């Protein structure tokens, strides 16, 4: 199959344990784009945390796309145009804050350039700040501070506590919001129906690319829908066991150039 579109998760997939793209992986992605294939960087990150990677991979030159906020915002790197933006329903915000009031979990969201966090800042909140390399603003009254359009809420905390609240929140907002993990210490709360896999069809339709011509790579639970949707769904060697089970292929880990090796085997023309 000639895969025309390749969707790549970033953390744990495209980047290695040092949050770097290896030279071999970068070469494979540049070669794929030279051969006419388009790259989508599909991440839970804010766009500000994706733009430097898109620039490194020359997505602006080769008409690639950023899929930020797990698909909540899709941006054309060549034009800067926002192709899709799905907004978080702010009417649920006060209730979410109330549910979490006795927890040690930080509630975070984003404006155009910054992370907005409540007062329960923990070590994992700083992980998000360091990943995005952006300013973090801590506010006393989270609900009053967030009076602008947002695409998602990110909860940061100890994995066991997040697991408990994932169950609580999933039941409370069943059919209203989507709640899923993107890392052991991150819990995403998204507009209902917004996942990487549910938003990709909108882009494929715009580009007139068939599902069978899409390859997707990922490692964590927020990648599950796009791996399941793609014609060729690839789980990294370091992926969660559930992700490997639903994939078409399990490649080497993100620390062993899994993407580059898979491109050599299945995607690049010799």
C-alpha positions as CSV (number, residue, x, y, z in Angstrom):
1,X,0.0,0.0,0.0
2,X,1.2,3.5,-0.8
3,X,0.6,5.4,2.5
4,X,0.0,9.0,1.6
5,X,-0.6,10.4,5.1
6,X,1.3,9.5,8.3
7,X,0.0,10.6,11.7
8,X,2.6,10.6,14.5
9,X,2.1,11.0,18.2
10,X,5.0,13.0,19.7
11,X,5.8,12.0,23.3
12,X,6.8,8.4,23.6
13,X,6.5,7.9,19.8
14,X,8.3,10.5,17.6
15,X,10.6,11.7,20.4
16,X,12.8,9.4,22.5
17,X,13.2,9.3,26.3
18,X,15.2,12.6,26.1
19,X,12.3,14.3,24.2
20,X,14.5,14.4,21.1
21,X,14.0,13.3,17.5
22,X,17.0,11.2,16.5
23,X,18.9,12.0,13.3
24,X,17.8,8.7,11.7
25,X,14.1,9.4,12.4
26,X,14.3,13.0,11.2
27,X,15.9,11.7,7.9
28,X,13.2,9.2,7.4
29,X,10.4,11.8,7.9
30,X,12.1,14.3,5.5
31,X,12.6,11.6,2.9
32,X,8.9,10.6,3.2
33,X,7.9,14.2,2.6
34,X,10.2,14.5,-0.4
35,X,8.4,11.4,-1.8
36,X,5.1,13.3,-1.5
37,X,3.7,12.0,1.7
38,X,2.2,14.4,4.3
39,X,3.0,14.3,8.0
40,X,0.5,15.0,10.8
41,X,1.9,15.7,14.3
42,X,-1.0,14.3,16.4
43,X,-0.6,15.2,20.1
44,X,-2.3,16.2,23.2
45,X,0.0,19.2,23.4
46,X,-0.9,22.8,22.9
47,X,0.2,24.1,19.5
48,X,3.1,26.1,21.1
49,X,4.6,22.8,22.1
50,X,4.3,21.4,18.6
51,X,5.4,24.3,16.4
52,X,9.2,23.8,17.1
53,X,9.0,20.1,16.1
54,X,7.0,21.0,13.0
55,X,9.6,23.5,12.0
56,X,12.4,21.0,12.6
57,X,10.7,18.6,10.3
58,X,9.9,21.3,7.6
59,X,6.2,20.7,7.8
60,X,5.6,24.3,6.5
61,X,7.6,23.5,3.3
62,X,5.8,20.2,2.7
63,X,2.3,21.2,3.7
64,X,2.1,19.1,6.8
65,X,-0.4,19.5,9.6
66,X,-0.5,19.9,13.4
67,X,-3.3,18.1,15.3
68,X,-3.1,19.6,18.7
69,X,-5.2,19.0,21.8
70,X,-5.8,15.3,20.7
71,X,-7.6,16.6,17.6
72,X,-9.3,19.6,19.1
73,X,-7.4,21.9,16.8
74,X,-6.0,21.1,13.4
75,X,-3.6,23.6,11.8
76,X,-2.2,23.7,8.3
77,X,1.5,24.3,8.7
78,X,2.0,25.9,5.3
79,X,-0.7,28.5,5.6
80,X,-1.1,28.8,9.4
81,X,-4.9,28.3,8.9
82,X,-6.9,26.5,11.6
83,X,-8.7,23.8,9.7
84,X,-10.8,22.5,12.7
85,X,-11.3,23.8,16.2
86,X,-13.6,22.0,18.7
87,X,-14.2,24.0,21.9
88,X,-14.6,22.7,25.4
89,X,-18.0,23.4,26.9
90,X,-17.3,25.8,29.7
91,X,-20.6,25.1,31.5
92,X,-19.0,22.0,33.0
93,X,-15.9,23.7,34.4
94,X,-17.3,24.7,37.8
95,X,-18.6,21.2,38.4
96,X,-15.3,19.6,37.5
97,X,-13.5,21.9,39.9
98,X,-16.0,20.9,42.6
99,X,-15.5,17.2,42.0
100,X,-11.7,17.6,42.3
101,X,-11.7,20.0,45.3
102,X,-10.6,17.4,47.9
103,X,-7.9,15.9,45.5
104,X,-4.3,16.7,45.1
105,X,-4.7,16.9,41.3
106,X,-3.8,20.1,39.4
107,X,-6.4,21.4,36.9
108,X,-4.8,23.0,33.9
109,X,-5.9,24.6,30.7
110,X,-4.4,27.0,28.1
111,X,-4.8,30.4,26.5
112,X,-3.0,31.1,23.2
113,X,0.5,30.9,24.7
114,X,0.4,30.0,28.4
115,X,-0.7,27.2,30.8
116,X,-3.3,28.3,33.3
117,X,-3.2,26.2,36.5
118,X,-5.0,26.2,39.8
119,X,-3.2,26.4,43.2
120,X,-2.7,22.7,43.6
121,X,0.4,22.7,41.6
122,X,2.5,19.4,41.8
123,X,5.6,18.0,40.1
124,X,3.6,16.7,37.2
125,X,2.3,20.2,36.4
126,X,5.9,21.3,35.9
127,X,6.4,18.3,33.5
128,X,3.8,19.8,31.3
129,X,5.4,23.2,31.5
130,X,8.8,21.8,30.6
131,X,7.4,19.8,27.7
132,X,5.7,22.9,26.2
133,X,8.6,25.3,27.2
134,X,6.1,28.0,27.9
135,X,4.9,30.2,30.8
136,X,2.7,28.8,33.6
137,X,0.3,31.1,35.4
138,X,-1.2,30.0,38.7
139,X,-4.6,31.4,39.6
140,X,-6.6,31.4,42.9
141,X,-10.0,31.0,41.2
142,X,-9.7,28.7,38.2
143,X,-13.3,29.1,37.1
144,X,-13.3,32.9,37.2
145,X,-9.9,33.0,35.4
146,X,-11.1,30.9,32.5
147,X,-13.5,33.2,30.6
148,X,-12.1,32.5,27.2
149,X,-12.4,29.7,24.6
150,X,-10.4,26.6,25.4
151,X,-10.0,23.2,23.7
152,X,-9.3,20.9,26.7
153,X,-8.7,20.4,30.4
154,X,-5.6,18.6,31.6
155,X,-5.4,17.0,35.0
156,X,-2.0,16.3,36.5
157,X,-1.3,14.1,39.5
158,X,-0.2,10.8,40.9
159,X,-1.3,7.9,38.7
160,X,-3.3,6.0,41.3
161,X,-5.3,9.1,42.2
162,X,-5.9,9.9,38.6
163,X,-7.2,6.4,38.0
164,X,-9.8,6.9,40.7
165,X,-10.9,10.2,39.3
166,X,-10.9,8.9,35.8
167,X,-13.6,6.5,36.9
168,X,-15.6,9.1,38.7
169,X,-15.4,11.7,35.9
170,X,-16.1,9.2,33.1
171,X,-19.3,8.1,34.8
172,X,-20.4,11.6,35.7
173,X,-19.9,13.0,32.2
174,X,-20.8,9.9,30.2
175,X,-22.0,11.1,26.8
176,X,-21.0,14.7,27.6
177,X,-17.2,14.7,27.8
178,X,-14.4,12.3,26.9
179,X,-12.0,11.4,29.7
180,X,-8.8,9.4,29.0
181,X,-5.2,9.2,29.9
182,X,-2.3,10.5,27.7
183,X,0.4,9.5,30.3
184,X,0.3,7.7,33.7
185,X,0.2,11.2,35.3
186,X,-1.9,13.1,32.8
187,X,-5.7,12.8,32.4
188,X,-7.3,14.6,29.5
189,X,-10.9,15.9,29.6
190,X,-12.1,16.7,26.1
191,X,-15.3,17.8,24.3
192,X,-17.4,14.7,23.7
193,X,-16.3,12.8,20.5
194,X,-13.0,14.6,20.1
195,X,-10.2,12.1,19.8
196,X,-7.3,11.7,17.4
197,X,-9.2,9.0,15.6
198,X,-12.5,10.9,15.4
199,X,-11.0,14.0,14.0
200,X,-8.7,12.4,11.4
201,X,-11.6,11.6,9.0
202,X,-12.3,15.4,8.7
203,X,-8.8,16.0,7.5
204,X,-8.7,12.9,5.2
205,X,-11.9,14.1,3.6
206,X,-10.5,17.6,3.0
207,X,-7.3,16.0,1.5
208,X,-9.2,13.4,-0.5
209,X,-7.2,10.6,1.1
210,X,-8.7,7.2,1.8
211,X,-8.5,5.7,5.3
212,X,-6.5,2.8,3.8
213,X,-3.8,5.3,2.8
214,X,-3.3,6.5,6.4
215,X,-0.6,5.1,8.7
216,X,-0.7,6.1,12.4
217,X,2.0,5.6,15.1
218,X,1.4,5.9,18.8
219,X,2.2,4.5,22.3
220,X,-0.6,5.6,24.8
221,X,-4.3,5.5,25.4
222,X,-5.0,8.8,23.6
223,X,-3.5,7.2,20.5
224,X,-5.8,4.2,20.5
225,X,-8.5,5.6,18.3
226,X,-6.2,6.8,15.5
227,X,-4.3,3.5,15.5
228,X,-7.6,1.7,15.3
229,X,-8.8,4.0,12.5
230,X,-5.8,4.0,10.3
231,X,-5.3,1.6,7.4
232,X,-1.9,0.7,9.0
233,X,-1.9,1.3,12.8
234,X,1.5,1.0,14.4
235,X,2.2,0.6,18.2
236,X,5.7,1.5,19.4
237,X,7.7,-1.2,21.2
238,X,7.3,0.9,24.4
239,X,3.5,1.3,24.0
240,X,0.9,0.3,26.6
241,X,-0.1,-3.4,26.2
242,X,-3.7,-2.4,25.2
243,X,-2.3,-0.3,22.4
244,X,-0.2,-3.2,21.0
245,X,-3.3,-5.5,21.1
246,X,-5.3,-3.3,18.7
247,X,-2.4,-2.4,16.3
248,X,-1.6,-3.9,12.9
249,X,2.1,-3.9,13.7
250,X,4.4,-3.4,16.7
251,X,7.7,-1.7,15.9
252,X,10.8,-1.0,17.9
253,X,10.7,1.4,20.7
254,X,11.0,5.2,20.5
255,X,14.6,4.8,21.8
256,X,15.5,2.4,19.0
257,X,14.3,4.4,16.0
258,X,11.0,2.5,15.7
259,X,9.5,5.0,13.3
260,X,12.5,5.1,11.0
261,X,12.8,1.3,10.8
262,X,9.1,1.0,10.0
263,X,9.3,3.7,7.3
264,X,12.2,1.7,5.8
265,X,10.1,-1.5,5.8
266,X,6.7,-0.3,4.8
267,X,6.5,3.4,3.8
268,X,9.5,4.7,1.9
269,X,10.1,3.8,-1.8
270,X,13.6,2.5,-2.3
